[in-house]
């Protein structure tokens, strides 16, 4: 992929998920952030993205969450771990973003 590209907040709406999955398959990274902002059930979206490309998800807190219906909660990390498991969660919480942001 030429220019690194990421999409925030899981794409925000359920209507965009099919395109989001296609983009993840093509190498676009998806920020698993702002769970209190989105208008969808987060768990199946996380699962679908991780199934398409385990290197696609990058978790973030979305702090300070000033425009979100609810701010970041520690349960957001627990949800990620529960849905995609410990190996893929490690990638989403650390490895994927590290690789993405260290590009030259």
C-alpha positions in Angstrom: 0.0 0.0 0.0 1.4 3.4 -0.9 0.1 6.0 1.6 -0.9 4.7 5.0 -4.6 5.1 5.6 -6.8 4.6 8.6 -10.4 5.1 9.4 -11.6 6.2 12.8 -14.3 4.9 15.1 -15.0 1.7 13.2 -16.5 3.8 10.4 -19.2 5.2 12.7 -22.4 3.6 11.3 -23.7 0.2 10.3 -24.3 1.3 6.7 -20.6 1.8 6.2 -19.5 -1.6 7.5 -19.5 -3.5 4.2 -17.3 -0.9 2.6 -15.1 -0.8 5.8 -14.6 -4.5 5.5 -13.6 -4.2 1.9 -11.1 -1.4 2.8 -9.7 -3.6 5.6 -9.1 -6.4 3.1 -7.3 -3.9 0.9 -4.9 -2.9 3.7 -6.6 0.1 5.2 -6.3 0.2 9.0 -9.4 0.7 11.2 -9.2 2.4 14.5 -11.2 0.6 17.2 -12.0 3.9 19.0 -14.9 5.8 20.3 -17.2 3.0 21.1 -19.4 5.6 22.8 -19.7 7.5 19.5 -20.8 4.8 17.1 -24.4 3.8 16.2 -23.8 0.1 16.0 -23.1 -3.0 18.0 -19.3 -2.9 18.2 -18.6 -6.6 18.9 -19.6 -8.1 15.5 -17.8 -5.3 13.7 -14.6 -6.0 15.6 -15.0 -9.7 14.9 -15.6 -9.1 11.2 -12.6 -6.8 10.7 -10.3 -9.1 12.6 -11.5 -12.0 10.4 -10.8 -10.0 7.2 -7.3 -8.9 8.2 -5.8 -9.5 11.7 -3.5 -6.5 11.1 -6.3 -4.1 10.4 -7.5 -3.2 13.9 -5.8 -0.5 16.0 -7.3 0.2 19.4 -7.4 3.7 20.8 -9.1 5.3 23.8 -10.6 8.3 22.0 -9.8 10.4 25.0 -11.0 12.8 26.0 -14.2 11.8 24.2 -15.6 15.3 24.4 -18.3 14.8 21.7 -19.1 11.2 22.5 -22.4 10.0 24.1 -20.1 8.3 26.6 -16.4 8.5 27.3 -13.9 5.7 27.0 -14.3 3.0 29.6 -11.9 0.2 30.6 -14.7 -2.2 29.5 -13.9 -1.2 25.9 -10.6 -3.0 26.2 -12.3 -5.9 27.9 -14.8 -6.1 25.1 -12.1 -6.1 22.4 -10.2 -8.9 24.3 -13.4 -11.0 24.7 -14.5 -10.6 21.1 -11.2 -11.2 19.2 -9.3 -13.2 21.8 -5.9 -12.5 23.4 -3.6 -13.0 20.4 -5.5 -10.7 18.1 -6.2 -8.3 21.0 -2.4 -8.0 21.5 -2.1 -7.1 17.8 -4.9 -4.5 18.0 -3.7 -3.0 21.3 -0.1 -2.7 20.4 1.5 -4.5 17.4 -0.7 -3.1 14.5 -0.5 0.5 15.5 3.2 0.2 16.2 3.8 -1.1 12.7 1.5 1.5 11.2 3.0 4.6 12.8 6.6 3.5 12.4 6.4 3.6 8.6 9.1 5.7 7.0 
